[in-house]
Amino acid sequence: MNSLLLACQLMPLLGFIAIFLTPKDTKKFSEFSYWSAGEKRISTVSSLFGAALGISIAALLTVWALAGFPRYEYEAFTLYSKDDYRFPVLFYLDKVGAAYLFCIWIIFSIIIRYCQYYLHREAGYKRFFLTIFAFVFGLIMVILSGSIDMLFAGWEIVGVSSFLLIAFYRHRPQPVRNALRAYTVYRFCDIGLLLGAWMTHMLFHESDHFGQIASLFESAAMPPAGYPALLLLSLLIVMAASGKSAQFPFCFWLPRAMEGPTPSSAIFYGALSVHLGVFLLLRTMPIWSYHFLSRAVVFLIGLLTVCIASLSEKTQSNIKGQIAYASITQVGFMFMELALGLETLVLVHFLGNAFLRCYQLLVSPSIVAHLLRVEGSADTQFSIKTDSLRDRLPVSVRDSLPEVLRNTLYVFSLQECNLEWLMRSLLWDPLKKIGAAVNAVSPWIKGATALVIFGLFIFVANAELMHHKYLAVPALVSMVLATLGGFSQKHSPFRTWNDIALSYFFACIAVWFIVNSAWDDAVVFLTGIIPAWLLGIAALHLLLKAENFKETPFAYRAMAETKPRLSLLLFISFLGLVGFPITPAFIGEDLLLYHASSQHPWFAALIAFSFVVNGIAAARIFLRLCMGRGGLWN
């Protein structure tokens, strides 16, 4: 079983590497040949590794079933360890993971075959298969993770893959903007997982593995932590699950994510990715189901989502938008079922909804094409619902309402219940206003403030006053202000990039003030951040040295087309700067939160907020500079 677990995890990564090393086409398509040499090679490689992954999953599930369907845990190695902190590479398989693995096996095999023809002669043929294999690698990491730290690593990989696939048609403005919308929701809800990770360390200590958590709650009279702490942890988990599964109040982003290719919509937002919030709730069910209040919150979120998504579906003008809201509605029902403790029903519901939505999305282009052909061949005005059919349909509840109320509900659902406007008004606009005020301050004043903080740092170091934890407050405030300044910056990508790095520097100083012995962990974090920052500065300089970027600072410049290698360097530096699990910065984030939370929880909350907003600001720079259609569009 151990070898099969590793094979399931590593096979998509090996496929990603093999596709990346596959050379592109050097010649244009010939009118006498259907496949180009490059497409044929990529198709062959993807089919081989897709089949290998399917065989690995089938063998794993067979061996697991023959063993009696156990809860199996396997620790491969320890990635990092210091004092009482450990980051193990831990795998865990139970009936929940088995159901999701089975779904991955079937749907990924279908998508690989479907895409080979659907994306034929697309300019991004290789890019699509790279992203799909990266997505499956992250998804399997989430499914097989034995701890919340490893789950968060896969969660980040899935989020970035989704971000790239929504913006797959990067020559059009709307997919690029919708990619940033979806990534913004992802990053905001990552606060729940970031803070939830350190809370599990603080509350459960050495028993924070998924295989151990259930045993901690066996005694109702003696919970493993206090009720307020468990309730806070439950709400953080529910927030992360709601964002990933597009539940209330984050319902608005999923229909916009359908801007990507239809196969990616099928595997992401119809079948697998949209159900990851449900998976997170299933994995952490002993924690959040312990409280009646958290159960009520999950049930209420599901109920509100069902009502809002059912209304919004009626006014969608495209078939993919209707399927998106239908999928959101079914996930809302799953939230309600989970709140009632119907775990087995949720798994059956998940499998049925995943296969149905995947099928609907894959056949949607054919249905639209068929209806257009029928409409073109009709001599009279074409309507899908003919008068005779409409007469035979039963009267719905909506038709029985007064006309004024029907029109009000129609406008309300047409605006998608104003959820996006609400989230923008409550969250992003206030942050941008504060950041704009920070950017309006003279650089001399900012420099003087930084010197004062640095002087305080030197004085404290010499006076051995490190036990005064509140000296971290000025550094934390400076961190937040630098973050908001970069988030609201509209004139220079260099200033945004530097503000992000500066906020990380202040975060390390604050943690050093809080816990004097944490300096080596801060160094671990900076060993991932500093190279990414320097690489990003170099890439930005080379990308913009021939451009008059002061005139149109953040216009879309399509540099992924004109300067693909430099754009790839900028993308790699973006991943490093946001703490993606390819550098020590990913573990460093967890370490900084772990130390910050040892004194006051709000220290950790501010640092997590800064990390999240920095990721959004860095993503905007990458999109603005590398996407576009060759000309500048705002």
N, C-alpha and C positions, 0 to 999 in steps of 0.2 A: 504493500500500500504506500509505503514511503516513496519508493521510486516512481510510482504512478502519480502521486501528488505532485512531485517535482516535475514530471513530464508534462502534466496538464498546465502547470504554471509557466514552464520555460518554452513550450512549443510555440505559442504566439510570438514570444520575443525572438526566437530563432527565425520564425517566418518574417518578422519585421526586418531583421538584419539581412536576411537573404534577399528580400525585395529591394531594400535600400542599396545593396551591392549590385543588383541587376542593372545593366546599362540601359540607358534610354535609346529611343530611336535616333538614328543618324540620318535617315532618309524620310521623305514624305510618303504618305500613303500612295500606293499605285492603284489606278482604276481597275487593274486586272487582279488584284489580290484583296481578300477580305481582311485578313489580319496583317498587321505590321509585325516585324521581327520582335520589336520591343514589347508590344502587347502580348504576343504569343509567349514570350519568356516569362513575363509577369503573371500571366494567366496560369502557366504551368507551375511556377513556384508557389503561387497562392493555393492552387488546387492540392499540391503535394502536402503542404504544411497544414492546410485545412483538414485534409483527410487524416493526417497524423494526429492532429488535435482531437478529431472525432474518435479515432481508435483509442487514444489515451483516456478520454472521458468514458467511453463505453467499457473499457477494461477496468477502470477505477470503480465505476458504479457496479459492475458485475462482482468484483472481488468484495466490495463493501456489502453487497446484498448477501453473498454467500457467507460472510462473516456474521450475519445476523443483524444487520442495520445498526451497528453500534455508533456511539458518539466517539469518533476517533480523533486523537490529537497527536501532532508530530512536530517537534521543535527541530528545525534543521541546524540552526546555529544562532549565536547571539551577535547581533550587529554592533551593539554598543552597550557598555556596562560601566557604571560608576556608582560606588556606594550602594544605595538601595534603589537606584534607577537601572532598569534593564530594557533594551529594545530587542526582543527575540524575533527571529523569522519563524513564525509559528503558524502551522496549518491546522485547520479544524473542519471536520466533515460530519454532518448529521443529516436528518431528513430534509431540513430547509435547504442546506447547501446542495444536496443531491437533486432536489427538484429544480433548482436554478441551473445547475450544471447540465441536466438533461435538456432544459430549454435552450441553453447556449449551444449545445451540440447540434440540435435539430435546426435551429434558426440560422446559426452561423454557416452551416453547411449549405443551406438554401441560398443565403445571401451571396456567398462566394461564387456559386454557380450563376446566379442571376446577374451579378455585377459584371461578369466577364462579357456579357452581351449588351447589357443595358448601357454601360459606360464606354462602349466601343467607339474609338476615335475621339474620345474626350481628351482635352489638353491635360487634364489632371488625373489621368488614368492611374499612373503609378502613385501619385500623391494620395489618391483615395484608398488604395489597398494598404499603403503604409499606415494611414490613420485608422483604418478598420482593425488591422492587427494590433496596433497600439491600444485601441479601445478594448479589444478582447483580452489582452494581457492585463490591463487594469481591472477589467470586470472580474476575471477569474481570481485576481488577487483579493478583491473585495469579498467574493463568495467563499474563498477558502481561508480567509484570514482568521487567525485564532485570537487576535487582540484588536483593540480599537486603534492602536497605533498603525498596525499593518493595514487595517481597513482604510484608514485615512490616506495612506500612500496610494492604494488603488483608487480611492475616491478622487484624488487629485488627477490621476492619469485619465480616468473616465471624463472628468470635467474638461480638461484641455483638449482631449480628442473630440468631444462634443463641440467645443468652441471652434475647432478647425473645420469640422464637417459642415457646420451651419454656414460658415463663410467660404465653403468650397467654391461657389461661383463668385469669385472675388472681383470680377469685373463689374458686378452690379452693386449699387450702393445698399440696397435693402438687406441682402443676406449679411453683409459686413456689419451693418448697424444692429441687426437682430442677434448676430453672434456676440456682440458686446453686451446686449441686454441679457442674454442667457448667462453669459459668464459672470455678469454683475450679480445676478441672483445666486448663482453657484457660490461665488466668493463670499457674499454676505451670509449665506447659510452655513458656510464653512466655520463661522464663529462658533456655531453649536458643536461641531466635531472637535475643533481646536480646544475649546474650553472643556468639552466632555472628556477628552483624552486626559488632561491633567487632573480632572476631578476623579476619574477612575483610579488614577495613581494615588491620589490623596486619600480617597475613601476606602479602597479595597486593598491597597498596598501590593502584596505578592499574589493576591487572588483576583487579579483583574482580567484573567483570560476568560473568553466566552464559555469555555468548558467548565470553569469554576464558579462563574457568577451565579448560576442557578442554585448551586448548593448553599450560597450565602443567604438566600432568601427562604430557605426551607422552614425556618422558625419564624412565625408571624409575630411572636412576642419579643424577639430580639433581632431587629434589623441590623445590617452591618454598618449603618450610619444613621444620623439623625434624620427626622422627617423633612425639615427644611432643605438640608443638603441633597437628599434624594429627590425631592420635588424639583429643585433647581436643575439637577442633572437630567431629570426626565424631560423638562421643558427644553433644555438645550438639544437633546436627542430628537425631540419632536420637531423643533425648528429646522434642523438639518434634514430630516426626512421629508418635511413639507416642501422645502425648497427643491430638493432633488426630484420629487414626484409631482411637482407643479400643483400642490394643494393650496387651499386658501391660506394666506392672501396672495400667493405667488402663481395663480392660475394663468396669468396673461402671457408668460414667456413660451409655453410649449407650442401653441399654434404658430408663433413666429419662428420657432426653430425648424419648422417644416420647409424653410427656404432651401435647405440642403438637398442633395440628391434623394430620390425616392427610396433607394435601398438603405441609406443611412437613416432616413426617417423611420423605416420599418424596424430596423434592429435597435435603434436608439429609443425613439419616442413612442413607438407602438408596442414593442415587445420587452426590451431588457432594461434600458437605462431608466425609463419612467417608473419601473417597479423597484428600483434600488432603495427608495424611501421605505417601501413596505419591507424589504429585506432588512434594513437597519432596525426597524421596529421589531421584527421577528427575532433578530439576534439579541436585542437588548430588552426583550419582553419582561424578564424577571425584574428589571430596574423600574421601568415606567409603569408597568401594570401593578406594582406594589401599592400605588396610591390611587384612591378613588378619583381624586381631583385630576390627575394626569390622564387617567382613562377617560374622564369626561371631556377633557380638552381634545384628545384624539378623536373621540366620537363627534364632537361639535365641529372640528375641522373637516372631517369627512362629510358631515351633513351639509355644511355650508358649501363645500365644494360641489357636491351633487346638485344642489339647487342652482348655483351660479353657472356651472358648466353645462347643465341641461338647458338653461335658458340661452346661453351664448352660442350653443351649437346650432340653434334654429336660424341664426342670422349669418352664419358663415357662408361666404360666397364661393368657396372652393372646397373640393372633396377632402383634401388633406386636412384642412382646418376643422371640418366636421368630425373626421376620424380622431383628430387630436383631442377635441373636447369630449368625444365619446370615451376615449381612453382615460382622460382625467376623471370623468364621472365614475368609471368602474374602479379606479384606484381609490376614489372617495368612499365607495362602498366597502373596499377592503379595509380602509382605516376604521370604518364603523364596525366591521366584523372583528378586527383585532381588538378594539375596545371592549367588545363583548366576550373576548377570550376564545373565539372560534378559529384557532390556528390552522387546523387541518382544512377547513373550508376555504381559508385564505389561500392556501397553496393550490388547491384545485381551481379556485377562481383565477389565480394568477396565471396558471398554465392555459386555461381556456381563453382568457383575455389576450395573453401574449400571442398565441397562435392566430387568433381571429384578427387582431389588429395588424399583425405582420402580413397576413393574407390580403386584407383589405387595402393596405397601402401598396403592396406589390402589384395588385391588379388595377389600382386606381387610374394609371395612365391609359390602360387599355379600355376601361369603361368610358373615360372622357373622350378618347378617340372614336369609340363606337358611337357615342351620342352625337358627336359632331358630324360623323358620316350620315347618321340617320337624319339629322337636322338639315344637312345639305341636300339630301335626296327628297325631302318632303316638299310638296307643292304649296302647302298652306302653312300657317303659323304653327311652329312646333312647340309642344309642351310635354314634359315628361309625364305629368298627371293629366290625362285627358278628362273631358267633362264627364263621360260615363264612369270612368274610374273614380273621379272625385265624388260622384253621387253615391257610390257604394262604400266609401270610406266612413268609418264611425266618427261621430262628433267627438273631438277631443275636449279636455277641460279648458284649454285656451280658447276654443271657439265658443264656449258657453259663457265666457266672461263679458262684461260690458265693454263696448268699443273703446271708451277712454282708457280703461285699465289695460286692454290689449295693446293699444298704441304705446302706453307708458312702458309696459314690459318689453315691447319691441325695441324702443329707443334705448332702454336700460341695457338690454342684452346686446344691442348693436354696438354700444360703447364698452362692452365687456365688463360691465359693472364698475367701470372707472377704477379698477384695481391698480392698473399701472400708474394712473395719475395720482392715486392715493399714496402709493409707495414712493413715487418721485417727490411728492410734496412733503411727506413726513421724514424721508431719509436723505435723498440725494441733494435736493435743492438747499436745505439748511447747511449741509456740509460744504457745498460749493460756495455759498455766501461767506461762510467763515474762512474758507481757503482763499477766496478773493480778497478778503480783508487782510489776511496774512501776507499775500503777495503784494498788496499795496503799501506795506511798510517798507521804509527805506532799507536797502541792504546794509547800510552802516549801522543802523539800529540792530538788525539781526546779527551782524558780526560782533557788535559790542555785547549782546546778550550771550552769544556763544562763548565769547572770551570769559565772561563772568562765570558761566557754568564750568568752563574748563579750569578757571582759577580755583573755583570751589572744589573741583575734583582733586587738584594738586594739593590744596590746603588740607583737605580731609585725609588724603593719602599720607601726608607728612605728619599730621597731628594724631593719626591713628584713631579716628573717630568713626570708623566704619560701622559701629554698632548702631549708629543713628540712621535708621532705615528711611526716615522721612526726608533725608537729603536726596532720595531718589525722585521726589515729587517734581522738582524743576526739570530734571532730565526727562521724565515721563511727559510733562507738559510740552517741552521742546520737541519730543518725538511726535506727539499728536499734531502739533502745529506744522512741523515739516511734512508730515503725511498729508494734511489737508492742503498745504500749499502746492504739493505736487499733484494732488487730485484735481485742483482747480486751475492748474497752469494751462494757458492757451497760447502762449507765445514762443516757447522754446522747448523742444524735447530734451535738450541737455539739462535744463533746469529741473524738469520733472524727474529725470533719471538721477540727478544729484540729490534732489530732495528725498527720494526714496532711500538712497544709500545713507543719507544723513539721519533719517529717522531710525534706521537700523542701528547706526552707531550710537544714537542716544538711548535706544533700547538696551544695548549692551552695557552702557554706563549705568543706567538705572538698575539693572540686575546686579551689577557689581556693587553698587551702593547697598542694595537689599541684602545680598549674601556675599560676603567678602571672598569666600572660597569658590565662587562660581566663575572666576575669571577664565579658567581653562575651558569651561563650557561655552563661554562667550567667544573664546578664540575658535572653538569648533564651528560655531555659527558663522563667524566672520571669514573663515577659510572657504566657505561656499559663497558668501556674499561679495567679498572684495574682488575675486577673479571675474565673477559675472558682471559686476559694475564696471570694471576696467575694460572687459571685452565689449560691453555695450557702448561705452564711450568711444572706443576705437571704431566700432561698426557705425555708430551714428556720425562720427566725423567723416568717415570714408563715404558714407551714403549721401551726405548733405554738402560735401565740400564744393561740389559743382553746382549747388542749388542756392537760389536766393530765398532761403526758407523764412526770412523775416517778413517777406511780403505776404505769403500765404503759409503761416506756420504749421498748421495741422491739416492741410488739405491732403486728400488721399492721393498717393503718388505712384502706386503700382510698382514699387521697386522690387517686389518678388518676381516681376517679369523682366525688368530692365537690369537688375543687379541681384540675381538669385543667390549667389554665394554669400554676399554680404547680408542679404536678408536672412539667410539661414543662420549666420553668426548672431544677428540681432535676436532671432527667435531663441537660440540656445541661451544667450545671455538673459533674455526675458524669463526663461524657465528657471535659471539659476537665481535670479533676483526675487522671484516670487516663492522660493522655497520648494520648488518641484523636487520629487525624490530622485534626483540624479546627482546631488551634491550634499556635502555635510550640513548645509543650511537646513535641510528638512528635519534632521534629528536635532539640530541646534534650536529650531523653533520650539520643539517639545521641551528641551532642556531649559530654555529661558522662561517658558510658562511655568514649568515645574518649580523653578527657584522663585519666580515672582509670586506664585500663589502660596509660598510658604509663610508669607507675612499677612498680606491682605488680598482677598479675591479680586478687588477692583484693579490692583496692579496688573494681574494677568488679563483682565478684561480689556484694559487699555492697550496692552501689547498685542493681543489678538485682533482688536479693532484696527490697529496700525498695519499689521501684516495683511489683513484682508483688503483694506483700501489701497495699499501699495500695489497689490496684485491687479486691481482694476485699473489704476493709473498706468502701470506698465503695459497692460494689454491694449489700452487705447493707443499708446505710442506705436506699438507694433502694427496694429490694424491701420492706423492713419498713414504710416509711412510705406508699408509693404503691400497694401491692398489697393485696388482701383483698376481702372481700365486704360491706363497710359496717359490720359489727360488728367487735369486736376478737377476734382469735384468735391464739394464741401458737404 
